[in-house]
Amino acid sequence: MQISHAEIGAYLLGMWGFPTSIVEAIAHHHHPRRIPPKGLDILFIVYAANLLALEREALARGSEPPAFDLELFDETGATPHLEDWRNLAEAVFASQAQPVS
């Protein structure tokens, strides 16, 4: 059985006494449908942030970006925000790519 950074991170956060909502968000951010959607909750936000980061990295490498579960975006009410979030991710990515003098 393989263990991912999500499970290890969730385990450690649980041991350190973090709230269940945060532990679940970290544990399931690759598979958010394991828990019924509750709108723009912490699980969905971590899931979306992870996808946006992976998308930016893929585009920078010229590779295929990850697939977004657009039905989940609709169910959570996040679809209207997606383009703004992509622009924000691009701005953050661009600011990190600048050399520091």
DRENVOGU-871103 format. One line per 3 residues: number of its first residue (from 1); their letters; for each residue x, y, z of N, C-alpha, C. Coordinates in Angstrom, 1 decimal. Example, Ala and Ser with C-alpha at 12.3 -4.5 7.8 and 13.67 -1.06 7.14 Angstrom:
2
1 = AS = 13.2,-5.7,7.8,12.3,-4.5,7.8,13.2,-3.3,7.8 ~ 12.8,-2.2,7.1,13.7,-1.1,7.1,12.9,0.0,7.9 $
***
This chain:
101
1 = MQI = 0.8,-1.2,0.0,0.0,0.0,0.0,0.9,1.2,0.0 ~ 0.6,2.2,-0.9,1.3,3.4,-0.9,0.7,4.5,-0.1 ~ 1.5,5.3,0.6,1.0,6.4,1.4,1.5,7.6,0.8 $
4 = SHA = 0.6,8.6,0.6,0.9,9.9,0.0,1.2,10.9,1.0 ~ 1.7,12.1,0.5,1.9,13.2,1.4,0.6,13.7,2.1 ~ -0.5,13.4,1.4,-1.8,13.8,2.0,-2.1,13.0,3.3 $
7 = EIG = -1.9,11.7,3.2,-2.2,10.9,4.4,-1.2,11.1,5.5 ~ 0.1,11.3,5.1,1.1,11.6,6.2,0.9,12.9,6.8 ~ 0.6,13.9,6.0,0.3,15.3,6.5,-0.9,15.2,7.4 $
10 = AYL = -2.0,14.5,7.0,-3.2,14.4,7.8,-2.9,13.7,9.2 ~ -2.2,12.7,9.1,-1.8,11.9,10.3,-1.1,12.8,11.3 ~ -0.1,13.5,10.8,0.7,14.4,11.7,-0.2,15.5,12.3 $
13 = LGM = -1.0,16.1,11.4,-1.9,17.2,11.9,-2.8,16.7,13.0 ~ -3.3,15.5,12.8,-4.2,14.8,13.8,-3.5,14.6,15.1 ~ -2.2,14.1,15.0,-1.4,13.9,16.2,-1.2,15.2,17.0 $
16 = WGF = -1.0,16.3,16.2,-0.7,17.6,16.8,-2.0,18.3,17.3 ~ -3.1,17.7,17.1,-4.3,18.3,17.7,-5.1,19.3,16.8 ~ -4.8,19.3,15.5,-5.5,20.2,14.6,-6.9,19.8,14.5 $
19 = PTS = -7.8,20.7,14.2,-9.3,20.4,14.1,-9.5,19.4,13.0 ~ -10.5,18.6,13.1,-10.9,17.5,12.2,-11.1,18.1,10.8 ~ -11.7,19.2,10.7,-11.9,19.8,9.3,-10.6,20.0,8.6 $
22 = IVE = -9.6,20.4,9.2,-8.3,20.6,8.6,-7.6,19.3,8.3 ~ -7.7,18.4,9.2,-7.1,17.0,9.0,-7.8,16.4,7.8 ~ -9.1,16.4,7.7,-9.9,15.9,6.6,-9.5,16.6,5.3 $
25 = AIA = -9.4,17.9,5.3,-9.0,18.6,4.1,-7.7,18.2,3.5 ~ -6.7,18.0,4.4,-5.4,17.6,3.9,-5.5,16.1,3.5 ~ -6.2,15.3,4.2,-6.2,13.8,3.8,-6.9,13.6,2.5 $
28 = HHH = -7.9,14.4,2.2,-8.8,14.1,1.0,-8.6,15.1,-0.1 ~ -7.6,16.0,-0.1,-7.6,17.0,-1.1,-7.3,16.5,-2.5 ~ -6.8,15.3,-2.7,-6.7,14.7,-4.0,-8.0,14.0,-4.4 $
31 = HPR = -8.9,13.7,-3.5,-10.1,13.0,-3.8,-11.2,13.6,-2.9 ~ -11.6,14.8,-3.2,-12.6,15.5,-2.3,-14.0,14.9,-2.3 ~ -14.3,14.1,-3.2,-15.6,13.5,-3.2,-15.8,12.4,-2.2 $
34 = RIP = -14.7,12.0,-1.5,-14.8,11.0,-0.4,-15.6,11.6,0.7 ~ -15.8,12.9,0.8,-16.6,13.5,1.8,-17.6,14.3,1.0 ~ -18.9,14.3,1.4,-19.9,15.1,0.7,-19.6,16.6,0.6 $
37 = PKG = -19.7,17.2,-0.6,-19.4,18.6,-0.7,-20.2,19.5,0.2 ~ -19.6,20.5,0.8,-20.3,21.4,1.7,-20.1,22.8,1.2 ~ -20.0,23.1,-0.1,-19.8,24.4,-0.6,-18.3,24.7,-0.5 $
40 = LDI = -18.0,26.0,-0.4,-16.6,26.4,-0.4,-16.0,26.2,1.0 ~ -15.9,25.0,1.4,-15.3,24.6,2.7,-13.8,24.4,2.5 ~ -13.1,24.2,3.6,-11.6,24.1,3.6,-11.2,22.9,2.7 $
43 = LFI = -11.9,21.8,2.7,-11.5,20.7,1.8,-11.5,21.2,0.3 ~ -12.6,21.8,-0.1,-12.7,22.2,-1.5,-11.6,23.3,-1.8 ~ -11.3,24.2,-0.9,-10.3,25.2,-1.1,-8.9,24.6,-1.3 $
46 = VYA = -8.6,23.6,-0.5,-7.3,23.0,-0.6,-7.2,22.2,-1.9 ~ -8.3,21.5,-2.3,-8.4,20.8,-3.5,-8.2,21.8,-4.7 ~ -8.9,22.9,-4.7,-8.8,23.8,-5.8,-7.4,24.4,-5.9 $
49 = ANL = -6.8,24.8,-4.7,-5.5,25.4,-4.7,-4.5,24.4,-5.2 ~ -4.6,23.2,-4.8,-3.7,22.1,-5.3,-3.8,22.0,-6.9 ~ -5.0,22.0,-7.4,-5.2,21.9,-8.8,-4.6,23.1,-9.5 $
52 = LAL = -4.9,24.3,-9.0,-4.3,25.5,-9.6,-2.8,25.5,-9.7 ~ -2.2,25.1,-8.6,-0.7,25.0,-8.5,-0.2,24.0,-9.5 ~ -0.8,22.8,-9.6,-0.4,21.8,-10.6,-0.6,22.2,-12.0 $
55 = ERE = -1.7,23.0,-12.2,-2.0,23.5,-13.6,-0.9,24.5,-14.0 ~ -0.5,25.4,-13.1,0.5,26.4,-13.4,1.8,25.7,-13.7 ~ 2.2,24.7,-12.9,3.4,23.9,-13.1,3.4,23.2,-14.4 $
58 = ALA = 2.3,22.6,-14.8,2.2,21.9,-16.0,2.3,22.8,-17.2 ~ 1.6,23.9,-17.1,1.7,24.9,-18.2,3.1,25.4,-18.4 ~ 3.8,25.6,-17.3,5.2,26.1,-17.4,6.1,25.1,-18.0 $
61 = RGS = 5.8,23.8,-17.8,6.7,22.8,-18.4,6.2,22.4,-19.8 ~ 5.0,22.9,-20.2,4.5,22.5,-21.5,3.9,21.2,-21.5 ~ 3.4,20.7,-20.3,2.8,19.4,-20.2,1.3,19.5,-20.0 $
64 = EPP = 0.6,18.4,-20.0,-0.8,18.4,-19.8,-1.2,18.8,-18.4 ~ -2.1,19.8,-18.3,-2.6,20.2,-17.0,-3.5,19.2,-16.4 ~ -3.7,19.2,-15.1,-4.6,18.2,-14.4,-6.1,18.5,-14.8 $
67 = AFD = -6.9,17.5,-14.7,-8.3,17.6,-15.0,-9.0,18.2,-13.7 ~ -9.8,19.2,-13.9,-10.6,19.7,-12.9,-12.0,19.0,-12.9 ~ -12.5,18.7,-11.7,-13.9,18.2,-11.5,-14.8,19.4,-11.6 $
70 = LEL = -15.2,19.7,-12.8,-16.0,20.9,-13.0,-17.4,20.8,-12.4 ~ -17.9,19.5,-12.3,-19.2,19.3,-11.7,-19.1,19.7,-10.2 ~ -17.9,19.3,-9.6,-17.7,19.7,-8.2,-17.6,21.2,-8.0 $
73 = FDE = -17.0,21.9,-9.0,-16.9,23.3,-8.9,-18.3,23.9,-9.0 ~ -19.2,23.3,-9.9,-20.6,23.8,-9.9,-21.3,23.5,-8.6 ~ -21.2,22.3,-8.1,-21.9,22.0,-6.9,-21.5,22.8,-5.7 $
76 = TGA = -20.3,23.3,-5.6,-19.8,24.1,-4.5,-20.0,25.6,-4.7 ~ -20.4,25.9,-6.0,-20.6,27.4,-6.3,-19.3,28.1,-6.6 ~ -18.3,27.3,-6.9,-17.0,27.9,-7.2,-16.7,28.3,-8.7 $
79 = TPH = -17.6,27.7,-9.6,-17.3,28.0,-11.0,-17.2,29.4,-11.4 ~ -18.0,30.3,-10.8,-17.8,31.8,-11.2,-16.5,32.3,-10.8 ~ -15.8,31.7,-9.8,-14.6,32.2,-9.3,-13.3,31.6,-10.0 $
82 = LED = -13.5,30.6,-10.8,-12.4,29.8,-11.3,-11.4,30.7,-12.1 ~ -11.9,31.5,-13.0,-11.0,32.3,-13.8,-10.3,33.3,-13.0 ~ -10.9,33.9,-12.0,-10.2,34.8,-11.1,-9.1,34.1,-10.4 $
85 = WRN = -9.4,32.9,-9.9,-8.5,32.1,-9.1,-7.3,31.7,-10.0 ~ -7.6,31.4,-11.3,-6.5,31.1,-12.2,-5.6,32.3,-12.4 ~ -6.2,33.5,-12.6,-5.4,34.7,-12.7,-4.6,35.0,-11.5 $
88 = LAE = -5.1,34.8,-10.3,-4.4,34.9,-9.1,-3.2,33.9,-9.0 ~ -3.5,32.7,-9.4,-2.4,31.7,-9.4,-1.3,32.1,-10.4 ~ -1.7,32.6,-11.5,-0.7,33.1,-12.5,0.1,34.2,-11.9 $
91 = AVF = -0.5,35.2,-11.2,0.2,36.3,-10.7,1.2,35.8,-9.6 ~ 0.7,34.9,-8.7,1.6,34.4,-7.7,2.8,33.6,-8.3 ~ 2.5,32.8,-9.3,3.5,32.0,-10.0,4.5,33.0,-10.6 $
94 = ASQ = 4.1,34.0,-11.3,5.0,35.0,-11.9,5.8,35.7,-10.9 ~ 5.2,36.0,-9.8,6.0,36.8,-8.8,7.1,35.9,-8.1 ~ 6.8,34.6,-8.1,7.8,33.6,-7.5,8.9,33.3,-8.5 $
97 = AQP = 8.6,33.5,-9.8,9.6,33.2,-10.8,10.6,34.4,-11.0 ~ 10.4,35.5,-10.4,11.3,36.7,-10.5,12.5,36.5,-9.6 ~ 13.7,36.7,-10.2,14.9,36.5,-9.3,14.9,37.7,-8.3 $
100 = VS = 15.4,37.3,-7.1,15.5,38.3,-6.1,16.9,38.9,-6.1 ~ 16.9,40.2,-6.1,18.2,40.9,-6.2,18.7,41.3,-4.8 $
***
